[in-house]
Amino acid sequence: MNREEVTKSYLEGKDIASHHIESFNDFLDKGLQKVIDEHGTIETDIEEDEIENYEIKLGEIRVGKPIVREADGSTSELYPTEARLRNLTYSAPLELEMIPIRNGNEEKAEWVEIGILPIMLRSKYCNLNDLDREELIRNGEDPKDPGGYFIINGSERVLVTLEDLAPNRIMVEYNDRYGDQIEVAKTFSKREGYRALIIVERGRDGLLEVSFPGLSGRINFITLMRALGLESDKEISDSVSDDTEIMKYMFENLEEAEVESQEEAIEKIGNRVAAGQAKEYRNQRANYVLEHYLLPHLGNDEEDRILKAHYLGRMAESCFELALGRREEGDKDHYSNKKLKLSGDLMEDLFRVSFNRLTKDVKYQLERANTRNRELSVKTSVRPDVLSQRLQSAMATGEWVGGRTGVAQLLDRTDHMASLAHLRRVVSPLSRSQPHFEARDLHPTHWGRICPSETPEGPNCGLVKNYAMAVELTKGVEDSQEIEETLYKFGVNNIERV
């Protein structure tokens, strides 16, 4: 079998834009409900004689089929060709189950339309699904069109895959500070759309310091470990390593410790995050910072602090191993250290921010209705345009969550090959104005994944890439239970969730 036959056989079973379609389908099946479950309930500040507490519990969400609403209020099925010709958005209604809870008592659940969601062509809710060649032609569609893009206000928009460093992974490197070379361990801790950069560095005096969001400047490593619940010297050193050479480095840090107990450590952090406030508030604020800003991917509860301490211990060990020459600097350009954000991931980020805006608006509408002595109604408090406009605006302009621009682009229709190439594009977030020579170079791990020649000239060279012809994209695992069970079968006796 020659190369042409292999390629043809592969593409018959795997569509050229299947990565986008599968990712968007995963968002429809899991991502939407995941965002709803993160919110759980919409709480209000309504307190009246008859109402001590009023909130709305959020249940299931469901997606309809793409429709068009006419001026007279009637609705009909919408097909992509009609959306293009009439400058419409190819979208489907979203309905959410909302359960009012008055004074702790659940009332009857209501299904409320919360907005419209742009639908990707050829995804599971697209009206073109299950149509044969003749039916597609009859509806004005090209049977060879791969889909994988959206129609927003009549224009075809594609969400370009974003390439970024993989979150929740330790990377070590050397840094130059004050003319000295210091060892640094970094990790981007990501949870529910929030991303925090945690840095553990070994200064020129050999002492470890940690920096993370919510705390200005750097804090002593031992102080932070004791604040997290590892108070004794043995507990702290054991969490880092039992290697004799690394233990020598740890003794230096323990001798220079600023605090001796968890209470002192919490108080010291409190003085940093809430200086000049009452002691009780300082301690409360310190605990909040530790639970929500330090390694959020490990959890936001008090019982997760020990896990965070052991993770920091692993980061410290990485610094010492780099100092001892036992490991090399992390390769940021290695594809095992990268993550690709496909359409589903990008839509989940956008929907999370948009839905958060909707919940705030629902809370405001309910409280306003209460102050005007109106009957509290779930349906009248939901304004679907709040969610719909936020979604459509981002997809029409390309301005995305986190300040990114150019995420949604006009699909290149110069010819069929240009369209296929655009659907398989990968974009780096690095600045085009900086050289970034290593990031632009071909890397050995690009073999079989990235096309070595399909990249533009000029400032985008090497930063805008394209998938190889038969590339396969693997998905992350939501639940680690299956992996843990497999490891146990292979004889692993102790698994720490770090």
C-alpha positions in Angstrom: 0.0 0.0 0.0 1.6 3.3 -1.1 1.5 6.7 0.8 -1.5 8.1 -1.1 -3.6 5.0 -0.3 -2.7 5.2 3.4 -3.6 8.9 3.5 -6.9 8.4 1.7 -7.8 5.5 4.0 -6.9 7.5 7.1 -8.9 10.6 6.1 -12.0 8.4 5.3 -12.2 7.5 8.9 -10.8 10.7 10.4 -12.1 14.1 9.2 -9.6 16.9 8.6 -11.4 19.0 11.3 -12.3 16.2 13.6 -10.1 17.6 16.5 -12.3 20.7 16.6 -15.6 18.8 16.3 -14.7 16.2 19.0 -13.5 18.9 21.3 -16.7 21.0 20.8 -18.8 17.9 21.3 -17.0 17.2 24.6 -17.8 20.8 25.6 -21.5 20.2 24.9 -21.6 16.9 26.7 -19.4 17.8 29.8 -18.1 21.3 29.7 -21.4 23.2 29.9 -22.6 21.1 32.9 -19.2 21.4 34.5 -19.5 25.2 34.6 -23.1 25.0 35.9 -22.0 22.6 38.7 -19.1 24.9 39.7 -21.7 27.7 40.4 -24.2 25.3 42.1 -26.5 28.0 43.4 -27.3 31.7 42.9 -27.4 33.3 46.3 -29.2 36.6 47.1 -29.3 39.1 49.9 -33.1 39.0 50.2 -34.2 39.1 53.8 -37.8 40.0 54.5 -40.4 39.2 57.2 -41.7 36.2 55.2 -38.3 35.4 53.5 -35.3 34.6 55.6 -33.4 33.2 52.7 -33.9 33.0 48.9 -31.6 31.3 46.5 -31.8 29.5 43.2 -30.3 26.0 42.8 -29.0 25.3 39.3 -29.7 21.8 37.8 -29.2 20.3 34.4 -28.5 22.3 31.2 -29.7 21.3 27.7 -28.9 22.4 24.2 -31.4 22.6 21.4 -31.0 22.5 17.6 -30.1 25.7 15.7 -33.2 27.8 15.0 -34.1 31.2 13.7 -36.7 33.5 15.4 -38.6 35.6 13.0 -40.0 39.1 13.7 -43.4 37.7 14.4 -42.1 35.3 17.1 -42.2 32.1 15.1 -39.3 29.8 15.0 -37.9 27.4 12.3 -34.9 25.2 11.7 -31.8 27.1 10.7 -29.3 25.8 8.2 -25.8 27.3 7.6 -26.5 28.6 4.1 -29.5 30.6 5.4 -27.4 32.0 8.2 -24.7 33.1 5.7 -27.2 34.7 3.4 -29.2 36.5 6.1 -26.2 37.5 8.2 -27.5 35.4 11.1 -25.7 33.6 13.9 -25.9 29.8 13.6 -26.9 29.1 17.2 -29.2 27.0 19.4 -31.1 27.9 22.5 -29.7 27.0 26.0 -32.2 25.9 28.7 -31.3 25.6 32.3 -33.2 23.9 35.1 -33.6 26.4 38.0 -35.0 25.5 41.4 -36.1 28.3 43.7 -35.3 27.7 47.4 -37.3 29.8 49.8 -36.4 29.5 53.5 -34.7 26.2 52.8 -37.7 24.7 51.0 -37.3 23.7 47.4 -40.1 24.9 45.1 -41.1 23.5 41.7 -38.2 23.4 39.1 -38.5 25.6 36.0 -36.8 25.2 32.7 -35.6 28.7 31.7 -34.0 29.8 28.4 -30.7 31.5 29.5 -29.4 32.5 26.0 -28.2 31.1 22.7 -25.0 29.2 22.0 -23.2 29.4 18.6 -23.1 25.8 17.2 -20.1 24.4 15.3 -20.8 23.1 11.8 -20.9 19.2 11.8 -21.0 19.0 15.6 -23.5 16.7 17.3 -26.3 19.4 17.5 -25.7 20.8 13.9 -28.7 20.4 11.6 -26.4 19.1 8.9 -25.8 15.9 10.8 -27.1 12.7 9.3 -27.8 14.4 5.9 -26.6 12.5 2.9 -24.9 14.1 -0.1 -28.1 14.9 -2.0 -29.7 16.5 1.1 -26.6 18.6 1.7 -26.6 19.9 -1.9 -30.3 20.6 -1.6 -29.6 22.7 1.5 -26.9 24.7 -0.3 -24.0 22.9 1.4 -20.7 21.6 -0.1 -20.6 17.8 0.7 -16.8 18.1 1.1 -16.9 20.9 3.6 -15.3 19.5 6.8 -17.1 21.8 9.2 -15.3 22.7 12.4 -16.1 26.4 12.3 -18.9 28.8 13.4 -21.2 31.3 11.6 -21.4 34.5 13.5 -23.5 37.3 12.0 -23.2 35.7 8.6 -19.4 35.4 8.6 -17.5 32.1 9.0 -15.3 32.2 12.1 -12.8 29.5 13.2 -11.3 29.2 16.7 -7.6 28.8 16.2 -5.9 26.2 18.5 -3.7 27.9 21.1 -0.5 26.4 22.2 0.6 26.9 25.8 2.7 25.4 28.6 1.0 22.5 30.3 -0.5 23.5 33.7 0.1 21.7 37.0 3.5 20.6 36.0 6.9 21.5 37.6 9.5 23.2 35.4 13.0 24.0 36.6 15.4 26.6 35.2 18.3 28.9 36.0 17.6 32.6 36.5 20.0 35.5 36.7 19.3 37.9 39.6 21.7 40.5 40.9 24.3 39.0 38.7 24.0 35.5 40.4 22.6 32.3 38.9 19.8 30.9 41.0 17.7 27.8 40.7 14.0 28.2 40.1 11.1 25.7 40.1 7.8 27.0 38.5 4.3 25.6 38.1 1.2 27.1 36.6 -1.5 25.8 38.9 -4.9 25.9 37.1 -8.4 25.3 38.5 -11.8 26.2 37.0 -10.4 28.8 34.7 -8.2 30.4 37.4 -4.4 30.2 36.7 -1.8 30.9 39.3 2.0 31.0 38.9 3.8 29.4 41.9 7.6 29.9 42.1 10.1 28.3 44.4 13.6 29.7 44.1 16.9 29.0 45.8 18.7 32.3 46.4 22.5 33.0 46.4 22.6 32.4 50.2 21.0 28.9 49.6 17.7 29.8 51.2 14.4 28.8 49.6 11.7 31.4 49.0 8.2 31.1 47.5 6.1 33.6 45.6 2.5 33.2 44.6 -0.6 35.4 43.8 -2.3 37.0 46.7 1.0 37.6 48.5 3.3 40.5 47.5 7.0 39.7 47.2 8.5 36.4 48.3 8.0 34.4 51.6 10.4 32.1 53.4 9.9 28.4 52.4 10.0 27.1 56.0 7.5 29.7 57.1 5.1 28.6 54.4 5.5 24.9 55.1 4.7 25.5 58.8 1.7 27.6 57.9 0.4 24.6 55.9 0.6 22.3 58.8 4.1 20.7 58.7 5.5 22.1 62.0 8.5 19.9 62.9 11.9 20.0 61.2 11.6 16.2 60.4 8.2 16.6 58.7 9.5 19.4 56.6 12.7 17.7 55.6 10.9 14.4 54.9 8.5 16.1 52.6 11.4 17.4 50.5 13.8 14.4 50.3 15.7 11.7 52.3 18.9 12.2 50.2 21.9 13.1 52.4 23.2 15.9 50.1 19.8 17.5 49.8 19.3 17.2 53.5 22.4 19.4 54.0 20.7 22.1 52.0 17.6 21.7 54.0 19.5 22.0 57.4 20.7 25.4 56.2 17.1 26.5 55.6 15.8 25.0 58.9 18.6 26.8 60.9 17.5 30.2 59.4 13.8 29.5 60.0 11.8 32.7 61.0 9.0 30.9 62.9 8.7 27.8 65.0 5.0 27.0 64.9 1.9 27.1 62.6 0.3 29.9 64.7 3.4 32.1 64.3 3.6 31.3 60.5 -0.1 32.2 60.0 0.4 35.4 61.9 3.5 36.4 59.8 1.5 35.8 56.6 -1.4 37.8 58.0 0.9 40.7 58.6 1.9 40.6 55.0 -1.6 40.3 53.4 -3.6 42.5 55.8 -1.2 44.8 57.5 -2.7 47.2 60.1 -5.9 45.1 60.5 -7.2 43.4 63.6 -5.5 40.1 64.5 -8.6 38.0 63.8 -9.1 39.5 60.4 -5.3 39.1 59.6 -5.4 35.4 60.4 -8.7 34.9 58.5 -7.2 36.6 55.4 -4.0 34.5 55.7 -6.0 31.3 55.7 -8.0 32.4 52.7 -4.9 33.2 50.7 -3.4 29.8 51.5 -6.5 28.0 50.5 -7.5 29.9 47.3 -4.3 31.3 45.8 -1.6 28.7 46.7 -1.7 25.7 44.3 -5.5 25.9 43.7 -5.5 22.8 41.5 -5.0 20.7 44.7 -8.1 22.1 46.3 -9.6 25.0 48.2 -10.2 23.4 51.5 -8.3 23.3 54.8 -7.7 19.5 54.5 -5.8 20.1 51.2 -3.0 22.1 52.9 -0.9 19.0 53.6 -1.1 18.1 49.9 0.1 21.6 49.0 3.0 21.3 51.5 4.2 18.0 49.9 3.9 19.6 46.4 6.0 22.5 47.5 8.5 20.0 48.9 8.7 18.4 45.5 9.3 21.8 43.9 12.1 22.4 46.5 13.7 19.0 45.7 13.7 19.9 42.0 15.6 23.1 42.8 18.2 21.2 44.8 18.6 18.5 42.1 19.2 21.3 39.6 21.8 22.8 41.9 23.5 19.4 42.3 23.5 18.8 38.6 21.2 15.8 38.8 18.7 17.2 36.4 18.8 19.6 33.5 16.7 22.7 32.9 13.1 22.0 31.7 12.6 22.3 27.9 9.7 24.6 27.4 9.6 23.8 23.7 9.3 20.0 24.2 5.8 19.0 23.2 5.3 16.9 26.4 5.4 20.2 28.2 2.8 21.8 26.0 -1.0 21.7 26.0 -3.2 22.6 23.1 -6.4 24.5 23.8 -9.0 23.4 21.2 -12.4 24.8 20.4 -14.1 23.0 23.4 -11.5 24.4 25.9 -11.8 27.9 24.5 -15.6 27.8 24.5 -15.6 26.5 28.1 -13.4 29.4 29.3 -15.7 31.9 27.5 -18.9 30.3 28.7 -17.6 30.3 32.3 -17.0 34.1 32.2 -20.3 34.8 30.4 -22.4 32.6 32.7 -20.8 34.3 35.7 -22.0 37.6 34.3 -25.5 36.1 33.9 -25.7 34.9 37.5 -24.7 38.3 38.8 -27.4 39.9 36.7 -30.0 37.3 37.9 -29.1 38.2 41.5 -29.5 41.9 40.8 -32.8 41.4 39.1 -34.2 39.4 42.0 -33.1 41.8 44.6 -34.5 44.8 42.6 -37.9 43.0 42.2 -37.9 42.4 45.9 -37.3 46.1 46.8 -40.2 47.0 44.5 -42.4 44.5 46.3 -42.9 42.4 43.1 -43.4 38.7 43.2 -40.1 36.8 42.9 -40.1 35.0 39.5 -37.2 33.0 38.1 -38.2 33.4 34.5 -38.6 37.2 34.6 -35.3 37.6 36.4 -33.3 35.9 33.6 -32.3 38.1 30.7 -31.0 35.8 27.9 -29.3 38.7 26.1 -26.7 39.0 28.9 -25.2 35.6 28.1 -25.9 35.6 24.3 -24.3 39.0 23.6 -21.1 38.2 25.6 -20.6 34.9 23.7 -21.4 36.5 20.3 -19.2 39.6 20.9 -16.1 37.5 21.7 -16.6 35.3 18.7 -17.2 38.2 16.4 -14.2 40.2 17.5 -11.8 37.5 18.5 -11.1 39.2 21.9 -11.1 36.3 24.4 -10.9 35.6 28.1 -7.6 36.6 29.6 -6.9 39.5 27.2 -6.1 37.3 24.2 -6.9 38.6 20.8 -7.2 37.0 17.4 -8.6 33.7 18.9 -11.7 33.7 16.6 -10.6 34.5 13.0 -12.4 34.8 9.7 -12.1 31.5 7.9 -9.7 31.7 4.9 -11.7 30.9 1.8 -9.0 31.7 -0.8 -9.4 28.1 -1.9 -10.2 24.7 -0.4 -6.6 24.0 0.7 -6.4 27.4 2.5 -9.6 26.6 4.4 -8.2 23.1 5.5 -4.9 24.7 6.6 -6.7 27.4 8.6 -8.7 24.7 10.5 -5.5 22.9 11.4 -3.5 26.0 12.6 -1.7 26.2 15.9 -0.8 29.6 17.4 1.8 30.3 20.1 1.0 33.0 22.7 4.5 34.5 22.5 5.0 38.1 21.4 5.7 38.5 17.7 8.0 41.5 18.4 10.5 39.5 20.4 13.1 37.1 18.8 12.3 33.9 20.8 14.7 32.0 18.6 14.3 28.6 20.4 10.5 28.8 20.3 10.6 29.5 16.5 13.0 26.7 15.7 12.0 23.2 14.7 12.1 20.8 17.7 12.7 17.1 17.5 9.3 16.5 19.2 7.6 18.3 16.2 8.2 15.1 14.2 4.9 13.6 13.2 3.0 16.4 15.0 3.8 19.7 13.3 4.3 20.3 9.6 8.0 21.5 9.2 7.2 23.8 6.2 3.7 25.2 6.7 4.5 28.4 8.6 4.4 32.1 7.4 7.4 34.3 6.7 8.1 37.4 8.8 7.3 38.0 12.5 4.9 35.1 12.7 7.5 32.6 11.5 7.7 29.6 13.8 5.0 31.0 16.1 2.1 30.1 13.7 2.3 26.4 12.8 0.1 23.7 11.3 -0.7 20.1 12.3 0.9 17.3 10.3 -1.4 15.4 8.0 -2.2 12.3 10.3 -1.7 13.9 13.7 -3.7 12.5 16.6 -4.6 14.7 19.6 -4.9 13.0 23.0 -7.3 14.3 25.6 -6.6 14.9 29.3 -8.2 12.8 31.9 -10.9 14.4 34.1 -11.0 11.6 36.7 -7.7 10.1 37.9 -9.4 7.1 39.6 -9.0 4.8 36.5 -5.3 5.7 36.3 -4.7 5.1 40.0 -6.4 1.6 39.7 -4.1 0.8 36.7 -1.0 1.8 38.7 -2.1 -0.4 41.6 -2.4 -3.3 39.2 1.2 -2.7 38.2 2.4 -2.9 41.8 2.4 0.7 42.9 1.6 0.7 46.6 1.4 4.4 47.6 0.0 7.1 45.4 0.0 10.8 46.6 -2.3 13.2 44.8 0.3 15.8 43.9 
